[in-house]
Amino acid sequence: MRPTLSQLRGWNPQCLNGSADELARTTAELDAQIALVVRSVDGVLDTWHGDAARAAWERAVAERSAGNSIAMALLATSSSLRRGAATIESAAAHAVSVIDGALGEGFAVSEDGTVTAPAAGAGLTVAAAGDGALAQRVLDARARELSDDIARALDEVALADSRTAATLTDCLAEFDQVSAAPAPGPRVQDIVDGRSALPAGAAELHEFWAGLTAEEKDALFAHDREVGNRDGIPAADKDRYNRMHLEDLQTRAAAALDAVDTKHPGWAAGEHVPAQPASNSRDEKAWKAWAEYSAWRGEREPLQAKSDEYGAVRRALDVGSAPPRLLMGIDGGGRAAIALGNPDLADNVATLVPGTGSHLGGIGGDIDRSARMLDAATRADPLAVTAVVTWYGYNAPQSIPEAGLDRFAERGAPRLDGFQDGLRAAHQGQAAHQVIVGHSYGSTVIGTAAVGGGSLDVDELVFVGSPGVNADHVSELHLEGVNAGDVGAHVYSTAARWDPVPYIGDATLAGRHVHGTDPTDPDFGGRVFASDPGDPGPLLGANPRVHSEYWDLRNPSLEGMGRIIAGLGGPS
């Protein structure tokens, strides 16, 4: 049912977020109580034996199972409330904008959204060659057009509201099913009880997962909140469980931050903050206050950063624009992955690996780059379905000196390899055309995953503004299903003339390039596609801004990436 204008302007979708916060806090409290019950019983079993002890343990396990099911239902409801708030708020804002536009044109808008034209003024009558009736007909036609626009906008609001209500009804029904939920099968029960583990390989896990009931999947999530990060699980299930996991992570981060703020609420509010004494000050009281404040701030800042990062992921998911955004991964260590479109159903699947300085707080910027690559691939092949994943699945170096080290790439490479295996395993139908695009140090991560004993199950590699990929020749890179002599036809690179990063990477240390040969060097043996040179800077022409311009709409590098992702090769 369409809302009236008064109802629309009086709506406050953000109150749903308040309810979501309460449910998430309740979930955290329930988790703590469940763990306490199990620990309490487990703690006495070393000295307590017999039928009564066994019965107590079985009861504790049953209570844990029921409690975990309730906790999961709470998290699902909390997540649905947040998604509903974002969807309704977006639709309502659009409707208000359309209504205000009509009012700004001088039309009257009734409570039900009907638009009435004003009487034709002298100016419009003159424009209609003095024909007042014609002028009024023009205004009436515009009024009908605006009425239709407002009706559509109000229908979108009503649809968002009804869908949110239906989703919440389904979530609430989950609570009624807790006691009636069937026990998981023996293999799942063994995993939940700690006697066995999920299959380690992506293909094996995908096959195992496909044979589970919805209740068994829920039981595994209740047992391990990070199950959605496992490689090989379908994207839709990843999204469902990872959104609930994000809800839990946000709640715990907020609680930890609140606990620190409670110690010094004034400082948290920016009030009565001690000033740093002068270096030659002998005021012991001032130094003590400054030391206490510095310690408090040192405890608070990483908690605030973590909370901000989860908030950035949440905002990236709640944009509401097409294609749908799926949370392919999220953990408490600063790693996440968000897909634009469902990679399990796409013809082309690209993964963007960011470089130095990337952290979850800035994931929105790289999602914008992914969206531009998706659009470019769609322009290159409008008949194909493309999905692009923004992969923050490793902890990137945060400074130029750190970017000279291999350890970040060495830690990220196995994760990237496993993620690509998971995309392959979970894909439905004919195998997708799979591509990885690495920007800056992200290309180093990709190369590290493909050299030595490693290999990547992808069709193409794309290196953008690379400092090197830990290889001196393309033949050192290994792609599954591609002969060593043919790898060069599957590796693409681009570097802008005034981008300083390839020059930094081309520097030598003890006679060797820091991360190997520049992949745009003809001696490397791969394919090179064009980028705009960018504007020269003051230091030998190098301009750091150019390093971020590869995704600019008029840069030919964006078209090149789109063609490669679409399977058409680089620009000719």
N, C-alpha and C positions, 0 to 999 in steps of 0.2 A: 504494500500500500504506500502510495506516494506521501511523503511528509508535506505538511503545509509550510509556508515560508516562515511562520513564527516558530514552528517546531524545528525547522532546519537551522535557523539562527540560534536556537536555544540548545541545540545538541552539543555535547562535550564528549567526543569519542575518547579523549584522554583518560576519562574516569575508568575505562576498561583496563588501561595500563596499571592504574592503582590497584584494581582487583587482581590483576595478574601478579603484581608484586606480592600481595598478601598470600596468594596461593603458592607462589614459589617459596616464600619464607616458611610456610606451613610444611611444604615438602621437605625442606632442609631439616626442620625440627623432627619430622617423622623419620627421616633417614637416621638421624642421630639416635632416636629411641629404638629403632629396629636393631641397629648395630649394638646398642647397649644390652638388649635382651639376649642376642646371640652370644655376645662376649661373656655375659654373666653365666649362662648355662655352660658354655664351653670351658670356662675357667674352673669349674668344679668337677668336670668329668674325669680328671686325672685321679681323683680320690673317690669318686662316686660311680659305682658300677651296678649292674643288674637291670631288672625290668623297669624299675622306676626311673633310673637314669636314662635308659634308652627312650622311654616314653617322653621324658622331659625334653630330650634332644629333638625328637620327632615333632613335638609341639612347637619348639622354638623355630625349627625349619619351616613348619607350616605357617607360623605367624610371620616369619620373614617373607615368605612367598606372598601372603596376602597383603602385608604392608608394602612390599615392593610394587604390587599391582596397584594399590591405592596411590602410592607416590607417583607412578607413571601416569595414572589418570589425572592426577593433580597437575603434573607438568604439561600434559597434553592440553588440558583446559587453559592453563596459563598461557601457553604458546598460542592457542586459538584466540584468546582474548587480545593478545598483542597484534596478531595478524588482522583481526577484525577491526581493531582501533585504527590501524594504518590504512586499511581499505576504505572504511567509512569516512575517515578524515579526508582522504584524497578525493573521494567522490563528492563529499559535501563542499569542500573548498572549490571544486570546479563548478558546482551548481550555484554557489553564492557568487562566483565570478560572472557567470552568465546572467544571473538576475541583476547584479549591480551594473553590468554593461547595458542592459535594457533600460534601467532607471537613468543611467547616465545619458542615454540618447533622448530622454524626455518622455519615455513611455511609462504608463502606469502598469503595475504588476499586482494582481490580486493574490489573496492567500493561497489559492490553488494553482498559481503560476500562470493564469491567463493574462495575456498582455493586451492592453487597450491603447490605441493610438491617440495622440493629442489632436486637437483641431489643427488643420493646416495653417501655418503661419504665412505671412506676406512673402517672405523670401522664397519659400517652396512654391507658392502660387505663381510668383513671377517666373521661376524656373520652369514651371509647367505652362508657359506662354499665357498666363492669366487664367488658366482653367482651374478653378478652385476644386471642382469635383475630381479632376484627375490627380491633383495634388493629394487630396484626401485618400484616394484609392491607393496611391503609392505608400502612404503612411499605414493604411490598413493592411496592405500586403506585407509590409515590414513587421507589423505587429503579429501577424499570423506566423511569420518565419521565426520570430523571437519566441512565440508561444511554443512552437514545436521544439526549438532548442532547449527551452527550460523544461518542457515535459520529458525530453530525453535525459536531461541531466538529473531530474528528480527521480526518474525511473532507475538510473544507475545507483543513486543513493539508496532507494528502496531495495534494489537487488543486493547491494553490499550488506545492508542491514539484515535482510532475510537469510542470506547465505551464512552470515555470522551467527545468527540465531540457530539455524539448522545445525551448524557445526558444533555449537555449544551444547545443543540438545543431545547430539551424538556422544559428545564427551561426557556429559552427565550420566548417560545411559551406561557408560563403562563402569561407574561405581556400583550399579546394580548387578553387574556381571562378576564382580570380584569373588564372591563366595561360590558362584556357580561355574567359574572358569575351570576347564578340565586340566588335570595335572599334565605337565609336559611329558613327552616320551622319555624312555630311559636314557637315550643318548644326550638329550638336552638336560635332563635331570643330573646326569653325571657331570656335565659342564658346570651347572649351577652349584653343585655340591663340591666342586673343586677336584673331582676325581679324574677328569679329562679336560681337554681344551678344544677350542674350535680349530678346524683345519687351517694350516698356515698358508698354503698356496691360494692365490686368487681364484684359479679355476676350480680347485677342490672346494673352497668355501662357497663359491657361487652354486655349485651343484648341491652341496649340503643345505644351503639356505633355501633353495628352491623346493626342498622337500619338507619344509617346516610349516606348521600352522601359524596363523596370526598370533595365537596365544603363546606359542613356543618362541616366536620372535620377540614378543613382549617380555617373556621371562628372561631371555638372554640380555635384553636391554636393562631390565631391572637388576640383573646380576652385574652387568658391566656397562656403565653409561657411555663408554667410548666405543661400543660395538659398531656404531655407524661409521667409524673411521676405518673399518676393516676393508681392505682391497678385495673386490669381488662381489660385494653386496650391491644389489640394484640401486640406481640413483634415487628412485622414489622412496625406498626404505631408508637410504642414507639421510635424505632430507628430513623425513619424519622423525627419526631418532636423534639426529644431530640438532634439530631445532629444539627438542626437549632438553638435550644436553646443554645447549647454549643457555636456555632458560635457567637451568641449574647452576651453571658456571657464573652467570650474571648475578644470581641471588647470593651465591657464596662470596663473590667479589665485593658486592655491596655490603654484606654483613661484616666482612673483614675491614672494609674501609670505615664503616660506622663505628666499629669497636675502637679503632685508632682515634677517630674524631672525638669520641666520647671522653677520651683522656684529657683533651684540651679543646673543648668546644669553641672557645674564643679564638684560638689560633686557626681552627678549621674555618671560622667565619671571617678570618683576616683581621681580627681585632687583638690589640695588645700584644702584637708580635715583637719579641725582643730584637733590638738592633744589635748588629755585630759591633763589638767594641773596637776601638782603634788598636792597631797592632802593638802600640806601646802602653796600652791601658793596663793599670794594676787593679782595676775594679773587679775583685773576685766574684762578687755577686752578679755583675753583668756578664762575666765570662761563663759562670755556671749556668745562667739563664740561657745564654746563647748556645752552650753545649747541649742543654736539654732540648732546646728548640731544634737544633740541627739533627739530633738523634731522632726526634719525633718526625721531622720532615723526611729524614732518610727512610723511616719505616713507612711513611704515608705515600711517598711519591710512586714507588713501584705498584702499590695497590691501586692508586688512582689511574696509573697508566694501563693496568690490566683492565680495570673497569671501563676506561675509555675505549680500549680495543674491542671489548665485547659489544659496547654500544655501537661502534663503527660497523661491526659485522651485522648487528641487528638492523641498523639503518639501511645498509646495502641490500638486505633481504626484503625489507618492507617498502621498497620503491614502488612496487605495484605495476610497473610497466611490463609489456610483453618483450621477449618471451619470459616464461616463468623462471624464477631464480631458485636453484636448488643448493642447499647447504651440503656439499659433498664431504666436508670434514671440518672439525673444530675440536681443539683440545685446550688444556690449561697451560700449554707451553708456548703460546704465541703463534700457533699454526692454524690455518683454515684453508678451505677451498670452496669457491662458489661458482656454480655453472649457470651460464645463460642458455636456457634450453636444456632438454633432457638428452645427455650424451648417449644413453642406451638406445635411443630411437633415431639418432641423427645419422645422415649419410657421411658428414664430415665432422670430425671432433678435433678441436685444437685446444692445447693447454698453454697458457701464458705463464712463464716463470720469471718473476721480477728480480731485480738486482739489488745492488748496494743501497742501503738506507730504507729498504722496504720493511714495513711492520704493519700489523693489523690495523692500527689507527688510520693508515692511509690506503686501505684496500679499495676504497671507493674510486680513487683515481685510476687504479689499474683495471677495475671493472669497466670504467669508461673506455679504456683502451681496448679491452676485450669486446665491448659492444661495437666499437668502430671496426674491429677486425671482422666481427660477425656480419656487419652491414656490408663490408667490402667483399667478403666471400659470397654473400647473397647476390650482390651486384654481378659478380663474376659468373655465378651459376644460379639463376633465380629458381630453377626447378629442384635444386638440392636443399635438403634440410641440414643446417649447420648448428652446432653447439660449441661454445667456447668456455673453457674453465679457467678462472683466475686462481692459480695454484700458489698459495702462501704456505706450502707444506714443509718449508724448511726455515731455519732461523738465519736470515741474511746478514752479511757484514754490515755494520752501521757507520763505517768510516772508510776513507780511501786507504789508510794503512792496513786496515783489516781486509780490504778487498784484495790485497796482495797475497793473502794467505790461502792455502788450499783447504784448510780444515772445515770451513763452512760448506764448501762444495762436496767434500768427502762425506760429511754427515747427511747432506741433503740428497745425494745421488741415489742411495738405496731407497729412500722414500719416494723419489720421483719414478724410479724403475717400478716399484711395487704399485704405484698409483696407475701407471700406464697399463700394467698387467691387469689391474682391476677393471679399467675401462674396457679392455678387450674382452675379459671374461663375462662382464655383465651386459655386453651389447646384444641386442636382439636382431635376428635376421642376418643378412649379409654383412660381413665385416665392414666397419667404417673405415674411411680414409682418415688416418690418425696422424696428427702433426704436433710437434712441440715448438713453441716460439720462446726463445730466451733473450731477455733484454739485459745488457750489461753483464753483471756477475751471474745472472740467471743462465746465460749461455755457458758459463764455466761449469755450473752445476750439471747442465745437460751433457756437456762433453765428458765430464768426469764419470757420469753414469754409463757412458758408451765406450770408454777406453778400457784397456787391460782385459781383465776377465769379464767385464760387464758388457751388457747389450741392452738395447731398448726395443720394445715391440711397437715400433711406430713406422710410418711410411716416409716421413720427411722431418728434417731438423731445420730450424730457421734461427740464425744468430743475428741479433740486432745490436749494433753499437758494442761489439764484444771486446773485452780485454784479453781474450784468448780462451780456448776450450780444453786446455791441458792435452793438446795433441799438436804435433808439428805437421801432420799430413792427414788428409781426409781418410786415408786407408786405415788409420789407427782407430777410427770410430766403427762400432759394430751395431748394425740394425738387424733384427731377427727377420729371416726370410730374404735378406738382400745379400748377394754375393759380394765379397770384399772388393772386387774390381769394379762393382757398379755403385758403390756407396756415394761416390762423388756426384752422381746424378740426383741424389736424394738430399743433399746438404746445400742449403742456401744461406748467404750472408749479405749484409748490407752495412755500410758505415758512412756517415756524413763526413764531408771533407774537414769541417771545423769541429767535429766532435772530439774532445780531448781523450776520451776513454780508450779508443783503439791505440792512440799514441802512447798512453801510459802503459797499456798492456804490451806494447811493442818494445818497451824498455827491457834491457837485459840485466840479469843478476848472475854474476859469476859466469858470464858468457852465454847464458841461456835466457830466453824469453820467460817472463814471470809465469805466464799461463800458457805458454806455447805460441806457435806462429799465429799471427793475425789471420783469421779465417777468410778475410777478403783478399789476402795476398794470393796472386796467381799460383805461387809455389805450393799453396795449401791444397789446391786441387778440387775445390768445391765450386759451386755456381754463385755468382755475385749478381745482385739486382740493385737498381739505382735508388738513391735517396737524394733529396735536396741537400746542397752543401751547407745550408744555414748561413748565418751572418758571422763573419770573422770577429774574434775578440781581440783584446789588447795584448795578450801574451802569445806572440808568434802565431796569431790568428785563432788560437784555440778558444772556444766559447762553450762553457759548461751548459748553457741553455740549449744548445743544439742537441745535446744528448737526450733530451726529452721530447724532441720534435718529430720523431719518426711516425707518430700516430696523428699528426696534424692532417686535416682533411685534404689539403692540396699537396701533400707530400707524396711523390710517386711510390715511396716505400710502403705506404698503406695499401695502395692498389696491388703492389707486388705481394704483400702478405696475404691479401684476400685471394689472389689467384692461386697461390701455393696451397692455402688451406682448402680451396675448392678442388684441388687436384688437377689444376690446369698448368702447373709449372710457373716459373717466374715470367715477368714481362719479356717479350721478345725484343 
